[in-house]
Amino acid sequence: MTRAFAGKLEKVDDCKWRIPRTYMDGMRVEGLIYADENMIPGILGDNAPQQVANAAHLPGIVRASIAMPDIHWGYGLPIGGVIATDIDSGGVVTPGGVGYDINCGVRLLRSDISASSASRNIKKLLDTLFSTVPAGVGSTGDIHIGAKQQKEVMVKGAAWVVEKGYGWQSDLENCEENGAIDGADPETVSERALKRARAQLGTLGSGNHFLEIQLVDEIYRPEIAEAFGIKEGMITVMIHTGSRGFGHQICTDYASEMIKLSGKYGISVPDRQLSCVPVKSSHGRDYLGAMRSAANFAWGNRQAITHLVRTSFEKVFGESAASMGMTLVYDVAHNIAKLEKYTVDGKERVLCVHRKGATRAFPPGDEALPARYKASGQPVIIPGDMGRYSYLLAGTSLGGETFYSTCHGAGRCLSRTAAVKAARGRSISGELEGKGIFVRWTGRDTLAEEAPSAYKDVTRVVDVVEKAGISAKVARMKPLGVVKG
């Protein structure tokens, strides 16, 4: 267990708080937390600032150890954390800076279905989705793959799924890394991890993963919304899941190994959950090869689920997904480490950017964006809890201070155990239905663990990143129906 945070956060401005380098011996950079003043007591109570300070010790780290307003305690780096290390200056990679659910991420589908038609059919839609998309702990899917095909998914990601007829070419164009990051190496993945993945392609999983049918109820920037294909009154579908047991096992394997390897490389960190190796070492290359394999599997998984979602809508409405305009707006990763170029101290450097519970938010003009988003900036998808709202944002030119990263959701304010205790004697499904939100779920405690009260208010989280200028609000969506894992 890491030490308790014993410092005082220094207010930089209305959106930023600093942990000075003098807080702990060995801090190479300052800590920087994005939050408003009302969030600070909860952030301090969660002790996540100590994890921000711990990460500031990592070799090669540049600028700052950063956390977003959805920050909360995690393994090694807090959820909501962003760090970047200079790989030519001994910069390291750490599994604790990526997390267990590698490439847990979210994608947003838009549609031309009328709100009234969706509302009339919401229960039928939920029942169809619930029976079509496998959900829950240990769930397995209908897309069965052998060992050879599995390795193809690990390299090709979403493209492999589309090649098999489960999607459209435009899905790949509107996906971070076009649905597959280069450098995946199946040979760096353990047999145990491979076995965990074979029956999980096209499955939602459990915990905070979900499918959500939503109504766009507010537009903030009409020109950008138009570029994203979003209009007020539109029905959207949000898919939130990751690499399932596959990514979890890869993190387990490498986190355990790096505890032993850090000493070999002469690296000392205040928390063994941040154990790490140089990016340019053989062990660093192995971890990145395995992590990228899991990331590509996650993109393949969300692509397969997209196909199942479209199939479900076709069953309910009796029309093709194409005629209903069910195109992908975008897909973004939340838990990943990527090599990206940035100018630091006047020099262009290749950095290993860890985003753990944080979203890439590239600005207008970035070469990585598809042509349709060059002028607007990258779509940034921010899910909330199932009782309030979710948001669609856009990357901005000011986001460079956070390595073009922003928040990834509301962020928990209660542990799962505390949430279950707080929900005792209540009917969470009844409370949601009272708000016009219908839900289907698996697992005895799922709804209690994921109750809206277990999360921060996503509107306040989004307002902080907009006020800070690192992303811009485009649209708001409210939930109509939710399938929880």
N, C-alpha and C positions, 0 to 999 in steps of 0.2 A: 504494500500500500504506500503510495507516495505521501509526502509530508503535506500538512495542511497549509493553505495559503495564509501567510502572516504579514503580507505587505498591505500597502494602500494604493489604490488605483488613482493615478493622476489624470485629471480631466484635461483633455487636449482641446475639445470643442464639444458641441452639443451631440456629436455622434461618435466620438472616439475617446478612449481611455488608455493610458499608458502604464505599463509595468516597466520601470527604469532598469537599466542594466545593473545598477548597483543593488538591486533587490537580492540577487544571489551571486556568489562567486562563480565564475565560469560562464555567465551569460554572454554570448557573442553579439547579440542584438537585443533590442528592446522588445517587449511584448506590446501588442496593440489590439485592443478589443473594440469592436464597433457595437455600440449600444446607446440607448437613451438613459437618462438618469433614473427613471422608474424601474429599469431592468437590472440595475446594478446590485441591489440587495439580493435578488434571486440568483444572480450569477456568482456572487461571493459565497452565498450559502451552499451552492453546488460544488464549490472548491475547484471548478474548472480553470480559474486563472492560474492555479499552480501548474496545471498541465501546459498552459501557454508558456509560463516561465521555464519549465523543464525543457520544452522543445527549443528554446532559445540557445541551448547548449550544443545543439547538433553541429558537427563539423561542416563547414562550407555554407552555413545558413546566411542568407543575405537579407538586408533591409529590416525585417522584423518577423517575429512569430505572431501570426495574425489569427484573430477569431471573429466570426460573424455574430450578429445579434441572436441567432438561434443556438448559440453555444450551450453545451452541457457536457457533463462528464462522459468520457469514453475510455477506450483502451489506448493508452499512450497519449496520443494527441486528442484533445477534446473534439467531440462532434461539433462541426462548425469551424474547424481549424484549417488554416492554410499556411504552409511553409514552402520555401524554395531554397535549394542548395546549388551552389556553383560546382558543376561536375569537374571542372578543370582545376579546382582548388581543393580537392579532397572531399567534395560534396557527397553526402550519403543518401541512401534510400532506406526507409524504415517501414516495415509492415504496419507498425503502430500509427503511421501517418496516413495510411490508406484504410485500414479497418478490415473486419472479417467479411462483410458482404461486399466483395470487390465489385465495382461498377453497379452497386445499387444505384438506380437512376429512374428517370421518369420521362414518359413521352406523352404528347398531347395530340389527339385526333380531333379535327373539326368535322362538321357535317352540315348538310342543308336541311336536315329534319326540323320540322316546326316544333316550337316549344309545346304547343297544345297536343300535338301527336305524341311527343315523347312522354308528356305527363299522363296521357290516357293509357299508355302502354308501359309505364314505369315498372310495375310489379312483374309483368310478363317478361320484360327485358331483363330484370334482375334474376328472375328464376332461370331464364335461358342462359345468361352469363354464368350463373352459379353452377349449372349442370354441364356447361361446355368447357369452362376454364378450370382445371384442377387447382384447388386452393387448400391451404392448411399445412401443418407440420407433416413432412414426409410424403407430400402429395406427389404423384407420378402422372405423366402425361401420355397421350396417344401417339406422339411422334417418337417412335422408337429408333434409336441409332446404335450401331455397333461401334467397336473400338476404332476402326478406320474412319467412319463418318464423324465420330466424336472429335477426332483430331482435326478433321477438316473444318468443323464448326469453330474449334479453338483458333484456327488461323483465319478463316473467312468471315466469321461472325454472322451478322445479319444477312450478308450476301448469300451464304450457303442456304439459308432458310428461303430466301426469295427465289434462288435457283430451283428449289424443290416445289415451287408453285405456291408458297405461303406468303404472298405479298407482291408489292409493285416496285418497279425500279425507282420511282420517286421517293419511296420510303428510305432508300439508301442515301439519296441526295440530301434529304432533310434530317440527317442523323449525324451527331458528333462523330468525327473520324469516318464518315460514310458507313458507320456500323462495324468497323473493324480497324483496330490500331495495329500498325506494323510492328514486327519484332516478337510476336508470340512464338513461344517455343514449347511444344507439347512434351519434349523430352525432359523438361525441367519439372514436370508435374508428377506427383507420386501416384502409384497405382490405386491407393486408397481414395485419393481425390477423384481419379477417373471413374472409379466404381460409383461414387456418390452422384455423379452427374448423369449417368447414362439414361436414367428414366425421368429426368427433371426438365428437359427442354419443353417449353410451353406450359410451365406451371407457375402459379402465383406465389406460393410459399405462405409464410405466416408473419406474425408480428405486425409491423406497421405497413406491410404491403397491401395494395388495394387496387381495385378497379372502381372508377367513379364516373357516373353520368352527371354532367354539369350543365348549367345554364349561364351563358355570358350575360351578366346583369349590369355591367358598367364598363365604359370605354374611357380611357384617360388620354390617349394619344391616337386620334383617329387615323392619321396617315400611316403610322407604324402598324396599327391594328389591321389596316387594309392590306399592307404588305405581307402581314402574317396570315391573311385570309380569315380574319376574325371580325364578326359583327355582333352588335348587341342583340340579344334574343336568340342567339345561335346555341345549338346543343353541341357540347364537346364531350370527349371521353378521355380520362386521364388513366394511365397505366403506370403503376409504381412497383417495381420489383428489381431483383438483381441476379447474381450468379448462383443463388441458392446454396446447397451444401457443398458444391464444387469450390466456390470462392472461399467459403468458410474453412474448408480443409486445407486449401493452399495457404491461407493466412496462418492457420494453426501450425502447419509444417514449418514454414519459414520463420515465424515469430520465435518458435522454440529453438530453431537452429541458430538464429542471430544472437540470442542470449549468450551462446557459447562462442560465436565468432567475433563479437565486438572487441573482446579482450585481445584476440589474435591480431586485430588491426590497431591496437593501442587506443581504442575509443572508450571513453568513460562518459556515461550519461547518468543523471540523477534518478532516473526511473528505468528499470530494465524493460518495461513495456515499450520504450523507445529505442531498444537495441537496434543497431544498424550496421551497415557496411558501406564502403565507398561504391558509388554508382559504377565506377570504372573497374571494379574488381570482378573476378570471375563469379563470386557469390552474388554481387550486385546484379550482374547480367542474368544470372539464373533466376533470381527473384523477379526481376522485371519480365523475363520471358514467361514465367508462370503466371504472374499477375495479369499480363496482357492476354494470356490464354483465357483466364477467367473473365476478363473484361469483354472479350469477344463472345464468349459463351453467353454473357448477360445480354449483350446486344442481340444475339440470336434468340435468346429467350423472350425478350420483349417483342421481337419481330414475330415470333410464333404466336404469342398472345394477341398481337394486333390482328393476325389472320383469324383467330378464334373469335375475337370481338366483332370483326366485320361479319363473320359467318352468323353470329348470334343476331345481329341487327337484321341481316337478310332474312332469317327465319321469322322474325317478329313482324317486319314490315312488308315482306314479300317483294322487295326490290333488291337490285344489286348494290353492293357497297359503292361502286363507282357512280351509279345514278344518284345515290344519296350524298355524294360529295365527301366521302369519308377518307380524306387525305391527311397525311401526317404533317403537323405543323413543325415539330422538332422533337428530338430525343437527346437528353443530356445525362452525363454520368455525374454521380455525387461522390463516389469513393474511388479515387484513382491517383496514380502518380504518372506524370507525363513530362517528357523532355520538350521544353519550349524556349525560344530565344527572347531575351529581354536586354535592354540597356541598363546596366548598373554601374554607377560612378563613371558614366561617359563611355563605357565599353560594352559592346555586345557580347553577351555570355549565354551559354546553353545551361539552363537551370532545370533541375528535377523538381517540378512543382507538385507537391502533395496537396490534394483537395480531399478532405475527409468530412463528409456532411457539408460540402460547399459546391457551388455550381460554377462551371466555366461561363464567363460572360464577355465574349469577345466583342470589340467595338465595330462601328461601321468601317467598311473598307478592309477588314482583315482578310488576308488571302485564304484562310481556312474556311470561310463562309461560302455557302452556295450563292450563285449570282443573284437570286431573288432577295437575299438578305444583305447584300453588300451595302446598300444605302441605309438600311434601318438598324443594322447591328444584329447580333445573335439573339434569337428567341431564348428567354430564360424562364423555365417553368418552375413555379414555387407552390407545391401543395401545402394546404393547411390541414387542420383536423377535419373530421368528417361531419362536424356540426356547424362550421362557419364558412370560410371562403378559401379559394385558392387564387393564385395570381399568375399572370403572364407579364414578364418584364422584357426589357431589351438591354443588351450590353452598351456601354458608353465609353467615350474616349478618356474619361477620367478614371476608368477602372484599372489603369496601369499600376496604381499604388498598391493594389491587392493582387497583382499578377492576373488581372482581369478575372477576378473571382468574386462571387457574391453568396448570399445565404442559400440554403437548400430547402427550407421548410419552416414550420413554426418552431420546432425544437421542444423537447420535453421539458416540463417543469415538475413532473412527478415521476418517480421510478414506476416500473410496472407493478411492483408489490404495493407501493403507496397508492397507486391508482385503483387497484382492486379493492383495497381497504376503504378508500373514499367512496367507491361506488356500491358498497355493501347495502343491500336493502332497496336499491334503486333499479329501475328498468331503463337501461340506456337506450335500448331499441324503442321503447315507448316514448321516451323524451325526444328522440330524434324524429319519430313519426309525428309527434306533436308540432314539429317545425316543418313538416312536409317532406322529410327526408327518410327514405326507406332503405333498409339494410338487410343483407344476407351475410352470414358468417359461419366459420367453423371454430371449434375450440370452446371450452367452457368459459374461460376468462377473457377471451379475445376482446369483446366489446368493453369490458371494464378496464382492461389494460390500455385500450385505445380511446377511451372516453375523451370528449373535447376538453374537459377540465384537466386532463393530464398534459396538455400542451399549452405553450404560450399563444397569445393572440397573434396570428400570422400577419394581420394588418399592421400591427405595431412593428413587427420585424421588418416587413417590406418598407414601411415608412422610413425606417432608419437607413436602409441601404439606398433609398431614393434620395433622402436628404443629404447623405454623404456623397452622392453623385456617382456611385459605382455601378448602378443600374437604374433603369427608368420604368415606372409603371406604365403598362399598356392596356391591360384589361383585367377585370375581376370575374371569377366564376363562382357560382354558389352550387352546392351539391343537391341533386335530386334523388340519387340512389347510389348506394355503395355496396360493393362486395369486398369483405375483409377476409384475409387469409386465416 
